[in-house]
Amino acid sequence: MHSTQSKRPSIQSYLSVFLILASLAALPARAQLAGANLSGVVMDASGRAIPNATVTIQNLATGVTRQVQSNSDGLYSAPNLLPSNYDIEASAPSFSKTVVRGVALTVGSERTLDL
């Protein structure tokens, strides 16, 4: 009579795999950021939010523009902009335009600019 040994992995094998995976998950993630993020609130002179305002962001080096809209709370966001200097303009019906010139954005920056 010969014995039949189980071919199942041992508890030590499962534990080893778990520890390896847990240590890999704990490593810091290094995201490669290629651009900058610009966000803020569009407000009137009294500090009230302006919903549905148009924010135009122009890259001064390339001339490329991007437009975003503020939400119902006046918040706008323009993610992943190329590093450069920008002119930023906010406009809305019944309000005068606001222009901020020469805003420098660098790789990985999170810039807040209320308009």
C-alpha positions, 0 to 999 in steps of 0.5 A, a space after each residue: 500500500 502506498 500513501 497518497 500525499 495531498 498535492 495542495 499548497 501548504 498554509 506556508 505557501 499561501 502566507 508567503 504569496 500573501 506577504 509578497 503581494 502585501 509588500 508590493 501593494 505598500 510601495 509608494 506609487 509614482 505617477 508620472 505627471 506630464 501637466 498641471 492642474 488649474 482650478 478655482 471659483 469664479 465670483 462676482 465683486 461681492 464674493 458670490 459664485 457665478 455659475 456657468 461662467 466661461 473660463 478661457 485658458 490660453 497657452 502663451 507659448 503655443 497660442 492654444 486655448 482651452 475653455 471650461 465652464 464653472 459649475 453651479 457653485 462657480 467651481 472650474 477645473 482644467 486638468 493636465 495643462 502643459 507646463 507654460 505661462 498662461 493668460 486666463 479669462 473669465 466671462 459670463 453674461 451681465 458681468 465684466 470680463 476678468 483677465 489674469 496674465 502670465 500665470 506660470 504652471 509647472 509640471 505636476 503643479 496644482 494651482 488654485 486661481 479664483 477669478 
